[in-house]
Amino acid sequence: MVKPSLARGMRDFLPTQVYERNYIFNIIRTTYERYGFQPIETPVLENLSVLSEKYGEEGDKLLFKVLNSGEYLNDIDSETLQLKNYKKITPAISEKGLRYDLTVPLARYVVMHRNELVFPFKRYHIDKVWRADRPQKGRYREFYQCDADIIGSPSLIYDAECILLFDDVLHQLKLPDFIVKVNNRKILGGLAEAWDFSDQFKDFVIAIDKWDKIGEDGVIRELGGKGFSEAKIHAIQQLFRVKGSNSEKINTLKGLLANSPIGNKGIEELEIVLNYLAATTLYQAEIELDFSLARGLDYYTSTIFEVVIKNYAMGSIASGGRYDELTAGFGMPDMPGVGISFGAERIYDVLCDLKLLPEMAASSVKILLLNFGEKSELHTFSLLQKIHRSNIGAEVYPNATKIAKQYQYAEKKGIPYVLIAGENEIENNQYFIKNIITGEQIPCTPENLISTLASL
């Protein structure tokens, strides 16, 4: 006998938890649709040729690869097997992988369906993704992403709209004080340009993306290990220690990157996004320019975002950014995009920890039809169909066991009412709807059963 267990980084959810999670998904979904986004779906499995080399070296290591069907080892010669080098063996035994995120599959989707779409194309996708990460609180191997993206426009008005989405959704979820951190990849590129380490830009981004995990000292050690000189590390520290209001930070940045065309373009783009936001009234989001924000994925090219909760020990609960070259890898250049993603798992954990989830009904069923035995069972079963066709949730107990046991079933499932329709009630043409919490009994007839139920 096999002892049941879960794979690491995976979770089961009880019915009440699923209702709670659907509360989150529904708010995100309805908000996306209000902003004009349309739903799409893509497969769980993608060809590894689609996924590979899109997430950087660190990300590629976290791809879940799926073994080919059949005798997959037949395609590998014994010499390659003896090397025990996964990079050489994997392409021969695995052609597909579980999707790592929803953005790269979107780029593939847009290229394949470009003649069927209206651009700019605003899509949303709420679904599971998988990463072979080390499980810990707020980090799972299977989790939901809730993405919204705009493909086909370089307009920074969409970057600002992404921030409005963060503010709108998280306000509806009644999350406490949260900060939307904003940066621009061109500013980081400008620093690399000004201090002559553009050839090490990837190493630079990988290191600073770990800032919230290993701190400034850890980042400095990592940069030193990658061959960055003390002068370059000092320049990096200067950028990340810029203080003051957003406008003061911008002014300081202009001085630091005065000789960098790339950096100045990044500053200009940031100012445009901030100007759009200044024309709005946010619900509660605090906008903070954070020049240590890097976002580790290779495909980001411009504006980048992360959302964190003040005074709460967890990483970002939402993130995103602009990627202007992602479809080019699939043979379709000049198709800029920008998008965001809400981390539903982390948001759910936060709402649970802070007890901010509304009380959810444990069941969508409103009434349990009690079973009083063979003589009334057929009548009760016919009532069940009548109730269902009136769009009211109902169940019938499957056998005529003790009434106390049937009540217990309703209580455990969170069904608020039971219908008493035994032989006597049927004969007298009067049923009783009983509230199992208060014990109140409401009389009704076959004719007004539905209207009585609807009024409860």
Secondary structure, DSSP 8 states (H G I E B T S, - for coil): -------TT-----HHHHHHHHHHHHHHHHHHHHTT-EE----SEEEHHHHTTSSHHHHHHT--EE--SS-GGGGS-HHHHHHT-HHHHHHHH--EEE-S-SHHHHHHHHHHTGGG--SSEEEEEEEEEE-----BTTB-SEEEEEEEEEES---THHHHHHHHHHHHHHHHTT--SEEEEEEEHHHHHHHHHHTT-GGGHHHHHHHHTTHHHHHHHHHHHHHHHTT--HHHHHHHHHHHT--SSHHHHHHHHHHHTTT-HHHHHHHHHHHHHHHHHHTS--SS-EEEE-TT---S-TT--SEEEEEEETT-SS--SEEEEEESSGGGGGT--S--EEEEEEEHHHHHHHHHHTT-S----S-S--EEE----HHHHHHHHHHHHHHHTTT--EEE-SS---HHHHHHHHHHHT--EEEE--HHHHHHT-EEEEETTT--EEEE-TTTHHHHHHH-
